[in-house]
Amino acid sequence: MAETFDPDAMITRFQERAAAVRRRGLPPVEGPERQMIKEQMQLDYMDFAMLGDAQARLDGGILTLTVDLRPEPDREDH
């Protein structure tokens, strides 16, 4: 699998998933279920967006994802 795996394509798929969560509407449910779905959508977006911002490296069959969680002003590469 490592020979055909494209880490950049994986990152792109996470970016697309994050965008899809943002576009998705809430289903027609009420009460606690609606809040539960809304909270899960927020978590899904956060997870997909975070992985979509990752820098991926594949080295010897080991995938390493680096996600800089520091605020913008504290990042070294900006």
C-alpha positions as CSV (number, residue, x, y, z in Angstrom):
1,M,0.0,0.0,0.0
2,A,2.8,2.4,0.8
3,E,3.9,2.5,-2.9
4,T,0.5,3.8,-4.0
5,F,-0.5,5.9,-1.0
6,D,-0.5,9.6,-1.7
7,P,-0.4,11.6,1.6
8,D,-1.1,14.9,-0.2
9,A,-4.3,13.3,-1.7
10,M,-5.3,12.2,1.8
11,I,-4.9,15.8,3.1
12,T,-7.0,17.0,0.2
13,R,-9.8,14.5,1.1
14,F,-9.8,15.8,4.6
15,Q,-10.1,19.4,3.4
16,E,-13.0,18.3,1.2
17,R,-14.7,16.5,4.1
18,A,-14.4,19.6,6.3
19,A,-16.0,21.7,3.5
20,A,-18.8,19.2,3.2
21,V,-19.6,19.3,6.9
22,R,-19.8,23.1,6.7
23,R,-22.2,22.9,3.7
24,R,-24.4,20.1,5.3
25,G,-27.6,21.3,6.8
26,L,-29.2,20.0,10.0
27,P,-31.7,17.2,9.6
28,P,-35.3,18.0,10.6
29,V,-35.1,16.8,14.2
30,E,-35.9,18.6,17.4
31,G,-34.9,18.6,21.0
32,P,-31.8,17.0,22.4
33,E,-31.2,15.0,19.3
34,R,-30.8,18.2,17.3
35,Q,-28.2,19.6,19.7
36,M,-26.4,16.2,19.7
37,I,-26.2,16.2,15.9
38,K,-25.1,19.9,15.9
39,E,-22.3,19.2,18.4
40,Q,-21.1,16.1,16.4
41,M,-21.1,18.2,13.2
42,Q,-18.9,20.8,15.0
43,L,-16.5,18.1,16.1
44,D,-16.4,16.5,12.7
45,Y,-15.6,19.8,11.1
46,M,-12.8,20.5,13.6
47,D,-11.3,17.1,13.2
48,F,-11.4,17.2,9.4
49,A,-10.2,20.8,9.2
50,M,-7.3,20.0,11.5
51,L,-6.2,17.0,9.5
52,G,-6.7,19.1,6.3
53,D,-4.2,21.6,7.6
54,A,-1.6,18.9,8.4
55,Q,1.7,18.5,6.8
56,A,2.1,14.9,5.7
57,R,5.3,12.9,5.3
58,L,5.7,9.3,4.3
59,D,9.0,7.9,5.2
60,G,9.8,4.2,5.0
61,G,6.2,3.3,5.3
62,I,5.6,5.5,8.3
63,L,3.0,8.3,7.9
64,T,3.7,11.3,10.0
65,L,1.2,14.2,10.2
66,T,2.3,17.5,11.7
67,V,-0.4,19.9,12.8
68,D,0.7,23.3,14.2
69,L,-1.9,24.2,16.8
70,R,-0.1,27.3,18.0
71,P,-1.8,30.7,17.3
72,E,-0.8,32.4,14.1
73,P,1.6,34.9,15.7
74,D,3.5,32.2,17.5
75,R,4.2,30.0,14.4
76,E,7.7,29.9,13.2
77,D,6.9,29.6,9.5
78,H,4.9,32.8,9.3
